Amino acid sequence: MEKNKQLEEVKKLLEERKLSQALDALQTYLYAYPQPANMDKLEAIRNDFRLMQEYWRKGFKDPQQEQLYNQLLQRAYALNTNLSLQFYLHSSPFLMTLHTSVRQNARNWSMAAIRLEMENFVTNIAMLDLEPHQLREEKRLDLYTKHQKSMSDLFTYIFTSHVWSEAIGDAFSEILLSPTIDENDQQLIVSAVMLSCMNYFDIVKFRVLTQVYRQAQDVRLRQRALIGWVCSLNDGAAKVFPEEHTFVSELLVDEQCVQELIELQLQMILCMETEADRHKIQEEILPEIMKNNQFKITPNGIEEKEEDTLEEILHPEASERRMEKLEESLQKMADMHKAGSDIYFGGFAQMKFFDFFKDMSNWFVPFYVQHPYMARWKDNHKVNKIMEKIVPDIPLCNSDKYSFVCGFEQTSRMLTDQMLDMIANGELKPVFVSGHEDQNAAFIRRSYLQDMYRFFKLFPQRNLFVSPFETQRWNMRFIPFFLSDVFRETPLEKHMVEMAATLYKHRMYQEAYDVLRKVSSDMKDMRFFLLMGDLIYYHYSDLKIDKNDTLWLKLALELYENALKLNPSSKRVKNRIARVCFDLCDYQRAMTYFEELMTAETDNIRYQLYKAICLANLHRYDEALSLLYELHFHDENDRSVIGVLANTLTEQEKYEQAEKFYLRLLEDDDVSPKDLLGYAYLLWFQGKIEASIEQLKHYRERFDTSVALELESDRDTLLRHGVSETDMRMMMSLLS
């Protein structure tokens, strides 16, 4: 999406409420790109601003000063938005064609004409029942064909429209809430308003979306409006239009709105995992289904494979195993679907090349069997029956239902009449048919998000649009809408920690961290401190935080300590504190916590092992070895215990005993880097230089790491065992 740098700078100045500088920058732009009408608008704003300045300069106190200043900011913002939209449209032949094509025809685009045309369509459809039967269907097709073209043009007209006046906004609100307008038309209009507002924020369009969400009776329209205003949220614009915060705050008084926002955020997170789900299905599940299915496609239709009689005799259990594997694979997909995964994206992504999807509005149009594209089957009663009775109940998003319909013409040629009858009669149904699930608000919301996901990922001109799912373009990443400033000091704030935990679960660590940073002080409970500590301790490398020295560890420790104050008996928190203290080399304190945990969990070997390591690092080798030998006695094959034993014996300079344990570790191919390096050091300490060199070379090649860095890191240990600085330099020279 190409943007003008000068106009983007103006927008930034306006969001910083620097009106004077913004007006100067706008004037510079209009000098470079003369537009008399827009220059007149700019001059009108400048004149009003000069009057305001003169009034203030004379020392008058105007109680309306802030309000007037904000109005000037908003007028300048609207002008800049319109100029930006003009640049945006002219930057793409595709967009410019859309813009001009609908405005060059003879259609009356007044709000009264738009509403009248939409109402007349509903009336004309209702009047069809009075027509003779032989003419009814022909007239019905003609009405729907003309209306589909009309709505497609309206969709384009709205998407490419400038900033709306309050009057236009009121008129569209009335259309969207009117019972005399077709519900499918209302849903399509909401999508157009959303696309327009997402690309270039318009407070009137935003207000219309929130108003429809609050007042609409139809659940499908209401959910589209919800997603529309959420995807249009703009923190920068909110600094110019405080009404944005007001509109949202009014909605959040309703607890149902809060719950729907929580569900919506989770559904958007699941959308971001669509590609991973697609890979899992294509690489793991589908191969099993294809391998174990019992059907084949032939020129005469789909036929069941003949069973191999000899195979059935020799291996009677094979057929049952195939069926079990097939059922397992299908169940995996069913479970993913139930959990909210978009399991159909991969399959239907290949079916968006039909002419149907060349019309941008068709990516957002609700599925209805009277769509003119369906007319191709009007003479095939069996296929017609399938389209009308089966497709509406399939748990697909609207876009995929149309894909299914587009592809069915080709597929139906390979189906026998018997199979067509079975499908039409409901005896053979597509997998995962869910009955009336489409009446559920959560399903409707998920379905519409999937429609949007397909558009923003598959539409040929998708790069021209701001996408709520974008993670790559313009160095952007997925931004949870929970981060929006408009949700501060609202009932949604108390759910911030819960949402951060969800993001953490889905491995969106930076996003979870950013959400937690928005949590106000009075909302910071034990869960907050624990989760923030886990993010910093376990995933600090994924976060944009200061990683110098051990500051991040100290910060994690402070967070865990705050969590422990709120829940002093939490074993989970004590475990975290013990681990962080261990990493900070505060072995005495770490051991104290490990001992507390051992008291609570006497059979936990890990805690005992950590205590032994702490003892060794405190040079209390005899105590450490006593505990380690006891652990080794209970499980002689525990490689972790053997490794710590070998290292502790080395530290105590019991080299021969240590070597026996190291050799046991080296018997297995999965020896750890730490143990292999420890054995190389042991050989060095024993004066077996050649053998040590060979082990260090092996270590370097096997784990592709720098020996020089390891020697520098372990300098104190080496010096403690009699290895001099010169010895280290000699070793490095022989390894180079």
C-alpha positions in Angstrom: 0.0 0.0 0.0 1.7 3.1 -1.2 1.5 6.2 0.9 2.7 9.8 0.5 5.4 10.7 2.9 4.4 14.3 3.2 0.8 13.5 4.0 1.9 10.8 6.5 4.0 13.5 8.2 1.0 15.8 8.3 -1.1 13.0 9.9 1.7 12.5 12.5 1.7 16.2 13.3 -2.1 16.3 13.7 -2.0 13.2 16.0 0.6 15.2 18.1 -2.0 18.0 18.0 0.5 20.4 16.3 -2.0 22.2 14.2 0.1 25.1 13.0 2.9 22.9 11.7 0.4 20.5 10.1 -1.3 23.4 8.2 2.1 24.6 6.9 2.9 21.1 5.7 -0.5 20.8 4.0 0.1 24.1 2.3 3.5 23.0 1.0 1.9 19.8 -0.4 -0.9 21.7 -2.1 1.6 24.1 -3.6 3.4 21.1 -5.1 0.1 19.4 -6.2 -2.3 22.3 -6.9 -6.0 21.5 -6.1 -8.1 24.7 -5.9 -11.0 23.2 -4.1 -8.8 21.7 -1.4 -6.7 24.8 -1.2 -9.9 26.7 -0.4 -10.7 24.3 2.4 -7.2 24.7 3.8 -7.5 28.5 3.7 -10.8 28.3 5.5 -9.1 26.3 8.3 -6.2 28.7 8.4 -8.4 31.7 8.6 -10.4 30.3 11.5 -7.1 29.4 13.3 -5.8 33.0 12.8 -9.0 34.4 14.3 -8.5 32.0 17.3 -4.9 33.1 17.6 -5.8 36.8 17.5 -8.5 36.4 20.1 -6.1 34.6 22.4 -3.3 37.2 21.8 -5.5 40.0 23.1 -5.8 38.2 26.4 -9.4 37.0 26.1 -10.3 33.7 27.9 -12.5 31.6 25.6 -14.1 28.7 27.5 -14.6 27.0 24.1 -10.9 27.2 23.2 -10.1 23.5 23.6 -13.3 22.5 21.7 -12.6 25.0 18.9 -9.0 23.9 18.6 -10.1 20.2 18.4 -12.6 21.1 15.7 -9.9 22.7 13.6 -7.7 19.6 14.1 -10.5 17.4 13.0 -11.2 19.5 9.9 -7.5 19.4 9.0 -7.4 15.6 9.6 -10.4 15.1 7.3 -8.8 17.2 4.6 -5.5 15.3 4.9 -7.4 12.0 4.9 -9.1 12.9 1.6 -5.8 14.0 0.1 -4.2 10.7 1.2 -7.1 8.8 -0.3 -6.7 10.6 -3.6 -3.0 9.7 -3.7 -3.8 6.1 -2.7 -6.3 5.7 -5.5 -4.1 7.3 -8.1 -1.2 5.1 -7.1 -2.9 2.0 -8.5 -4.6 1.4 -11.9 -6.8 -1.2 -10.2 -8.0 1.2 -7.5 -8.4 4.1 -10.0 -10.5 1.9 -12.2 -12.7 1.0 -9.3 -13.1 4.6 -8.3 -14.0 6.0 -11.7 -16.1 3.1 -13.0 -18.8 3.5 -10.5 -18.8 7.3 -10.7 -18.9 7.6 -14.4 -22.2 5.7 -14.9 -25.5 7.5 -14.8 -26.5 6.1 -11.3 -27.8 8.6 -8.8 -25.6 8.3 -5.7 -27.7 10.4 -3.4 -28.5 8.7 -0.1 -32.3 8.9 -0.9 -31.7 7.2 -4.2 -29.5 4.5 -2.7 -32.1 3.7 -0.1 -35.0 3.7 -2.5 -33.3 1.3 -4.8 -32.5 -1.1 -2.0 -36.1 -1.0 -0.7 -37.6 -1.4 -4.1 -35.6 -4.6 -4.5 -37.1 -6.1 -1.4 -40.6 -5.0 -2.6 -40.1 -6.5 -6.1 -38.9 -9.8 -4.7 -42.0 -10.0 -2.4 -44.2 -9.2 -5.4 -42.9 -12.1 -7.4 -45.4 -14.4 -5.7 -48.1 -12.6 -7.7 -46.4 -13.5 -11.0 -47.4 -16.5 -13.2 -45.3 -19.5 -12.3 -43.7 -19.7 -15.8 -42.4 -16.1 -15.5 -41.6 -16.0 -11.8 -38.1 -17.6 -11.9 -37.1 -15.7 -15.0 -38.0 -12.4 -13.3 -36.4 -13.5 -10.1 -33.1 -14.1 -11.9 -33.3 -10.8 -13.6 -33.9 -9.0 -10.4 -31.1 -10.7 -8.5 -28.7 -10.2 -11.4 -29.3 -6.4 -11.6 -29.3 -6.1 -7.8 -26.0 -8.0 -7.5 -24.4 -5.6 -9.9 -25.9 -2.6 -8.1 -24.6 -3.8 -4.7 -21.2 -4.5 -6.1 -21.0 -0.9 -7.4 -22.3 0.4 -4.0 -19.6 -1.7 -2.2 -16.9 -0.1 -4.5 -18.5 3.4 -4.0 -18.3 3.1 -0.2 -14.8 1.6 -0.1 -13.4 4.5 -2.3 -15.5 7.2 -0.6 -14.0 10.3 1.0 -14.6 11.2 4.7 -18.3 11.1 5.4 -20.3 14.0 6.7 -22.6 13.4 9.7 -25.6 13.5 7.4 -24.2 10.7 5.2 -23.3 8.7 8.3 -26.8 9.1 9.7 -28.4 8.0 6.4 -26.2 4.9 6.2 -27.0 4.0 9.8 -30.7 4.2 9.0 -30.2 1.9 6.0 -28.2 -0.6 8.0 -30.8 -0.7 10.8 -33.9 -0.6 8.7 -36.2 -3.7 8.6 -37.1 -2.8 5.0 -33.6 -3.5 3.6 -32.3 -6.9 2.7 -30.1 -8.3 5.5 -27.5 -9.6 3.0 -27.2 -6.1 1.6 -26.7 -4.7 5.0 -23.9 -7.1 5.8 -22.1 -6.3 2.5 -22.4 -2.5 3.2 -20.8 -3.1 6.7 -17.9 -4.9 5.1 -17.4 -2.0 2.7 -17.5 0.5 5.5 -14.9 -1.5 7.5 -12.5 -1.8 4.5 -12.7 2.0 4.0 -12.3 2.8 7.6 -9.4 0.4 8.1 -7.4 2.0 5.2 -8.1 5.6 6.2 -9.8 6.3 9.5 -13.1 8.1 9.4 -14.7 8.9 12.7 -18.2 9.0 11.1 -17.8 5.5 9.5 -16.4 4.3 12.8 -19.5 5.7 14.6 -21.8 4.0 12.1 -20.1 0.6 12.8 -20.4 1.0 16.6 -24.0 2.2 16.2 -25.0 -0.9 14.1 -23.2 -3.2 16.6 -25.2 -1.7 19.5 -28.6 -1.6 17.8 -28.8 -4.3 15.1 -31.2 -7.2 15.8 -29.7 -9.6 13.2 -26.9 -11.5 14.8 -24.9 -11.8 11.5 -25.0 -8.0 10.9 -24.1 -7.3 14.5 -21.1 -9.6 14.5 -19.8 -8.0 11.2 -20.2 -4.6 12.7 -18.2 -5.7 15.8 -15.3 -7.0 13.7 -15.6 -3.8 11.6 -15.1 -1.3 14.4 -12.5 -3.4 16.2 -10.4 -3.7 13.0 -10.8 0.1 12.4 -9.5 1.1 15.9 -6.8 3.8 15.5 -4.9 5.1 18.5 -3.4 7.9 16.5 -6.7 9.1 15.3 -8.1 8.9 18.8 -5.8 11.7 19.8 -7.7 13.9 17.4 -11.1 12.3 17.8 -11.8 11.7 21.5 -15.2 10.4 20.3 -13.5 7.2 19.4 -12.9 6.5 23.0 -16.4 7.6 23.9 -18.1 5.3 21.4 -16.1 2.3 22.7 -16.6 3.1 26.4 -20.4 3.2 25.8 -20.3 -0.2 24.2 -18.2 -1.7 27.0 -20.8 -0.9 29.6 -22.5 -4.1 28.3 -20.9 -7.2 29.7 -21.9 -9.1 26.5 -19.7 -6.8 24.5 -16.7 -7.4 26.8 -17.2 -11.2 26.4 -17.5 -11.0 22.7 -14.3 -8.9 22.5 -12.5 -11.6 24.5 -13.8 -14.3 22.2 -13.0 -12.2 19.1 -9.4 -11.7 20.2 -8.9 -15.4 20.7 -10.5 -16.1 17.3 -8.1 -13.7 15.6 -5.2 -15.4 17.3 -6.4 -18.7 15.9 -6.5 -17.0 12.5 -2.8 -16.2 12.8 -2.1 -20.0 13.1 -3.9 -20.9 9.9 -0.7 -21.5 7.9 0.6 -23.7 10.7 -2.7 -25.6 10.8 -2.6 -25.9 7.0 0.9 -27.4 7.1 -0.1 -29.9 9.7 -3.2 -31.0 7.7 -1.3 -31.3 4.4 1.8 -33.0 5.8 0.4 -35.2 8.6 -3.3 -35.7 8.3 -4.2 -35.8 4.6 -1.6 -38.3 3.6 -3.1 -40.7 6.2 -6.6 -40.1 4.8 -5.5 -40.6 1.2 -3.6 -43.7 2.1 -6.5 -45.3 3.9 -9.6 -44.2 1.9 -11.6 -46.8 0.0 -12.7 -44.8 -3.0 -11.3 -44.0 -6.4 -12.3 -41.5 -9.1 -12.9 -43.0 -12.5 -14.2 -41.5 -15.8 -17.6 -43.0 -14.8 -17.7 -41.4 -11.4 -16.4 -42.1 -7.9 -16.4 -45.8 -7.2 -15.5 -47.9 -4.1 -12.2 -49.8 -4.5 -12.5 -53.5 -4.8 -11.1 -55.4 -1.8 -8.0 -57.5 -2.4 -9.4 -61.0 -1.5 -5.9 -62.5 -1.0 -4.9 -59.6 1.2 -8.1 -60.0 3.2 -7.2 -63.7 3.8 -3.6 -63.2 4.7 -4.1 -60.1 6.7 -7.7 -59.9 7.9 -6.8 -57.2 10.5 -5.3 -54.8 7.9 -8.7 -53.5 6.8 -9.7 -52.8 10.3 -6.4 -51.0 11.0 -6.8 -48.8 7.9 -10.3 -47.9 9.0 -9.0 -47.0 12.5 -6.3 -44.8 11.0 -8.7 -43.1 8.7 -11.1 -42.4 11.7 -8.1 -41.1 13.8 -7.1 -38.7 11.0 -10.7 -37.5 10.5 -11.0 -37.1 14.3 -7.9 -35.0 14.4 -9.4 -32.6 11.9 -12.7 -32.6 13.8 -10.9 -31.7 17.0 -9.0 -28.9 15.3 -12.3 -27.6 13.8 -14.0 -27.8 17.2 -11.1 -25.9 18.8 -11.6 -23.1 16.2 -8.8 -23.9 13.7 -9.4 -22.9 10.1 -9.1 -26.5 8.7 -10.5 -25.7 5.3 -8.2 -22.9 4.2 -5.6 -25.1 2.6 -8.1 -26.9 0.5 -10.2 -24.0 -0.7 -7.2 -21.6 -1.2 -6.8 -23.4 -4.5 -10.4 -22.6 -5.5 -10.3 -18.8 -5.6 -9.4 -18.4 -9.3 -13.0 -18.6 -10.5 -14.5 -15.5 -12.2 -16.8 -15.2 -9.2 -13.8 -13.9 -7.1 -12.7 -11.3 -9.6 -15.5 -9.1 -8.2 -14.1 -7.7 -4.9 -17.5 -7.6 -3.2 -18.0 -11.3 -3.7 -15.3 -12.0 -1.2 -17.6 -10.5 1.5 -21.1 -11.3 0.2 -23.1 -13.6 2.5 -23.9 -17.0 1.0 -27.4 -17.0 -0.5 -28.7 -19.5 -3.0 -30.3 -16.8 -5.2 -26.9 -15.3 -6.1 -26.9 -15.0 -9.9 -23.8 -17.2 -10.1 -26.0 -20.1 -9.1 -28.2 -19.7 -12.2 -26.0 -22.0 -14.2 -27.6 -25.0 -12.3 -31.2 -23.9 -12.6 -32.0 -26.6 -15.1 -30.2 -29.4 -13.1 -32.8 -30.1 -10.4 -30.5 -32.5 -8.5 -27.6 -30.1 -8.3 -30.0 -27.3 -7.5 -31.4 -29.3 -4.6 -27.9 -29.9 -3.3 -27.0 -26.2 -3.6 -30.2 -25.2 -1.7 -30.4 -27.9 0.9 -26.9 -29.1 1.6 -24.5 -26.2 1.0 -26.1 -23.7 3.5 -25.6 -26.1 6.3 -22.0 -27.0 5.6 -19.8 -25.3 8.4 -17.8 -23.3 5.9 -17.3 -19.6 5.7 -19.2 -17.8 3.0 -16.2 -17.5 0.7 -15.6 -21.3 0.8 -19.2 -22.1 0.2 -19.0 -20.1 -3.0 -15.8 -21.9 -3.8 -17.6 -25.2 -3.2 -20.4 -24.2 -5.5 -17.9 -23.0 -8.2 -16.1 -26.3 -8.2 -19.1 -28.5 -7.9 -20.0 -28.1 -11.6 -16.8 -29.9 -12.5 -17.0 -32.5 -9.7 -20.7 -33.3 -10.3 -19.8 -34.7 -13.7 -17.8 -37.4 -12.0 -20.6 -38.4 -9.6 -23.0 -41.1 -10.4 -26.8 -40.3 -10.4 -27.0 -42.6 -7.4 -24.5 -40.5 -5.4 -26.1 -37.3 -6.5 -29.5 -38.6 -5.2 -27.8 -39.7 -1.9 -26.3 -36.2 -1.5 -29.5 -34.4 -2.4 -31.5 -36.6 0.0 -29.1 -36.1 2.8 -27.9 -39.7 2.9 -24.4 -38.8 2.1 -23.2 -35.6 3.7 -19.9 -33.7 3.7 -17.7 -34.3 6.8 -18.3 -32.2 9.9 -21.8 -30.9 8.9 -22.9 -29.0 12.0 -26.7 -28.5 11.6 -27.7 -25.1 12.8 -24.4 -24.0 14.2 -24.5 -21.0 11.9 -27.0 -19.4 14.2 -24.3 -19.2 16.9 -22.7 -15.8 17.3 -19.2 -17.3 17.9 -19.5 -19.4 14.7 -20.7 -16.5 12.7 -17.9 -14.3 13.9 -15.3 -17.0 13.2 -16.8 -17.6 9.7 -16.6 -13.9 8.8 -13.0 -13.7 10.1 -12.2 -16.6 7.8 -13.8 -14.7 4.9 -11.6 -11.8 5.7 -8.5 -14.0 6.1 -9.0 -15.4 2.6 -9.4 -11.9 1.1 -6.3 -10.5 2.7 -4.2 -13.6 1.9 -5.5 -14.6 -1.5 -7.1 -11.6 -3.3 -4.7 -10.7 -6.2 -4.6 -7.0 -5.2 -4.3 -7.7 -1.5 -1.1 -5.6 -1.1 -3.2 -2.5 -1.6 -5.1 -3.0 1.7 -4.3 -2.6 5.3 -4.7 -6.1 6.8 -5.6 -7.0 10.4 -3.7 -10.3 9.9 -0.5 -8.8 8.5 2.8 -10.1 10.0 5.4 -9.5 7.2 4.7 -6.5 5.0 6.1 -3.1 6.1 7.9 -4.7 9.0 4.6 -5.1 10.8 3.6 -7.9 13.1 0.2 -9.1 14.4 -1.0 -6.5 16.9 -3.7 -7.7 19.3 -6.4 -5.1 19.5 -6.3 -5.5 23.3 -3.3 -3.2 23.0 -5.4 -0.3 21.8 -5.4 2.8 24.1 -9.2 3.1 23.8 -9.5 0.1 26.1 -7.7 1.8 29.0 -9.8 2.3 32.1 -12.6 0.2 30.7 -14.1 -3.1 31.9 -11.9 -4.9 29.3 -8.8 -4.0 31.3 -9.5 -6.6 34.0 -9.1 -9.3 31.3 -5.7 -8.1 30.1 -3.8 -10.8 32.1 -6.1 -13.5 30.9 -5.5 -12.4 27.2 -1.8 -12.2 27.8 -1.8 -15.8 29.1 -3.6 -16.9 25.9 -1.1 -15.1 23.7 1.7 -16.8 25.7 0.0 -20.2 25.2 0.1 -19.5 21.4 3.8 -18.6 21.5 3.1 -14.9 20.8 5.6 -13.8 23.5 6.2 -10.2 22.4 2.5 -9.7 22.0 1.8 -11.1 25.5 4.6 -8.9 26.9 3.1 -5.8 25.3 -0.4 -6.6 26.6 1.0 -7.0 30.2 2.7 -3.7 30.0 -0.7 -2.1 29.5 -2.0 -3.5 32.8 -2.6 -0.8 35.4 -1.1 -1.0 38.9 -4.3 -2.0 40.6 -4.8 -4.9 38.2 -1.4 -6.5 38.9 -2.2 -9.7 40.7 -0.2 -12.9 41.3 -0.9 -14.2 37.8 0.5 -10.9 36.3 3.8 -11.1 38.1 4.2 -14.8 37.4 3.4 -14.5 33.7 5.6 -11.4 33.2 8.4 -13.2 35.0 8.0 -16.2 32.8 8.1 -14.1 29.7 11.3 -12.4 30.7 13.0 -15.5 32.2 12.1 -18.0 29.6 11.6 -15.9 26.5 13.7 -12.8 27.0 15.5 -13.4 23.7 12.1 -12.9 21.9 11.4 -9.6 23.6 12.5 -6.1 22.9 14.0 -5.5 26.3 17.5 -4.7 27.7 19.5 -7.9 27.7 22.8 -6.4 29.0 24.5 -8.4 31.6 22.1 -10.1 34.1 19.6 -7.2 34.3 16.9 -9.4 32.7 17.4 -12.1 35.3 17.2 -9.6 38.2 14.0 -8.2 36.7 12.5 -11.7 36.5 13.5 -12.4 40.1 11.9 -9.2 41.3 8.7 -10.2 39.5 8.7 -13.7 41.0 9.3 -12.2 44.4 6.3 -10.0 44.0 4.2 -13.0 43.0 5.4 -14.9 46.1 4.3 -12.1 48.4 0.8 -12.5 47.0 0.9 -16.3 47.3 3.6 -17.4 49.8 2.8 -21.1 49.5 3.1 -21.3 45.7 5.5 -24.1 44.7 5.4 -22.9 41.1 6.7 -19.5 42.1 9.3 -20.9 44.5 10.6 -23.1 41.7 11.0 -20.1 39.5 12.9 -18.1 42.2 15.2 -21.1 42.8 16.0 -21.4 39.1 16.7 -17.6 38.7 18.9 -17.5 41.8 20.8 -20.5 40.4 21.3 -18.7 37.1 22.5 -15.6 39.0 25.0 -17.8 40.8 23.3 -17.1 44.2 23.6 -20.8 45.1 23.0 -20.4 48.8 19.6 -18.8 48.2 18.7 -21.1 45.4 19.5 -24.1 47.6 17.2 -22.8 50.3 14.3 -22.7 47.9 15.1 -26.1 46.4 15.2 -27.6 50.0 11.7 -26.1 50.6 10.5 -27.7 47.4 12.1 -31.0 48.3 10.1 -31.0 51.6 6.9 -30.6 49.6 7.8 -33.1 46.9 10.1 -35.7 48.5 10.3 -37.8 45.3 11.2 -35.0 42.9 14.7 -36.0 41.7 15.2 -32.7 39.8 15.1 -30.7 43.1 17.6 -33.0 44.7 19.9 -32.8 41.7 19.8 -29.0 41.7 20.6 -29.0 45.4 23.6 -31.2 44.7 24.8 -28.8 42.0 24.4 -25.8 44.4 26.4 -27.7 47.1 29.2 -28.3 44.5 29.2 -24.7 43.4 29.5 -23.7 47.1 32.6 -26.1 47.2 30.7 -28.4 49.7 31.8 -31.4 47.6 31.4 -34.1 50.2 27.8 -33.2 50.8 27.1 -32.9 47.1 28.7 -36.3 46.4 26.8 -37.9 49.2 23.5 -36.8 47.7 24.6 -37.6 44.1 25.7 -41.2 45.0 22.3 -41.7 46.7 20.6 -40.6 43.5 22.9 -42.7 41.4 22.1 -45.7 43.6 18.4 -45.4 43.0 18.8 -45.0 39.2 22.2 -45.9 37.7 21.2 -44.9 34.2 20.1 -41.3 34.9 22.4 -39.4 32.6 21.8 -36.1 34.4 23.0 -37.5 37.7 26.0 -39.2 36.0 26.9 -35.9 34.3 26.8 -33.9 37.6 28.7 -36.7 39.4 31.5 -36.5 36.7 31.7 -32.7 36.9 31.7 -32.7 40.8 34.4 -35.3 41.0 36.4 -33.2 38.5 36.0 -30.1 40.6 37.2 -32.2 43.6 40.2 -33.3 41.5 39.2 -36.9 41.7 40.0 -37.3 38.0 40.2 -41.0 37.7 36.7 -41.5 39.3 35.4 -38.7 37.1 36.7 -40.3 33.9 34.8 -43.5 34.6 31.5 -41.6 34.7 32.4 -39.5 31.6 33.2 -42.7 29.6 29.8 -44.0 30.5 28.3 -40.8 29.1 30.3 -41.0 25.9 29.0 -44.5 25.2 25.8 -43.0 23.9 25.5 -41.0 20.7 23.4 -38.3 22.3 26.1 -37.0 24.6 25.4 -33.4 25.6 27.7 -30.5 24.7 28.4 -29.8 28.3 29.5 -33.4 29.0 31.7 -33.7 26.0 33.4 -30.4 26.8 33.7 -31.5 30.5 35.5 -34.7 29.4 37.9 -32.6 27.1 38.8 -30.5 30.1 39.3 -33.5 32.4 41.8 -34.9 29.9 43.6 -31.5 29.9 43.7 -31.4 33.7 45.3 -34.9 33.6 48.0 -33.7 31.2 46.6 -35.8 28.3 47.0 -32.9 25.9 46.7 -34.9 22.6 43.5 -36.6 23.7 42.1 -33.3 25.0 42.8 -31.6 21.6 41.0 -34.4 19.8 38.0 -34.1 22.0 37.9 -30.3 21.6 38.0 -30.7 17.8 35.2 -33.3 18.0 33.2 -30.9 20.2 33.7 -28.0 17.8 32.7 -30.0 14.7 29.8 -31.8 16.3 28.1 -28.8 17.8 29.4 -26.2 15.4 30.5 -23.8 18.2 33.6 -21.7 19.1 36.1 -23.3 21.4 37.7 -19.9 22.0 34.4 -18.6 23.5 34.0 -21.6 25.7 37.6 -21.3 27.0 37.0 -17.6 27.8 33.7 -18.4 29.5 35.4 -21.2 31.6 38.6 -19.3 32.3 38.1 -19.3 36.1 37.5 -23.1 36.2 40.6 -23.7 34.0 42.8 -21.5 36.1 41.6 -23.2 39.3 42.8 -26.6 37.9 46.3 -25.4 37.0 45.8 -24.3 33.4 47.7 -21.1 32.8 47.0 -18.3 30.3 49.9 -19.6 28.2 48.4 -23.1 28.3 45.1 -21.6 26.9 46.9 -19.8 24.1 48.9 -22.9 23.2 45.7 -24.9 23.1 44.1 -22.4 20.8 47.1 -22.3 18.5 46.9 -26.1 18.1 43.2 -26.0 17.5 43.3 -23.4 14.7 
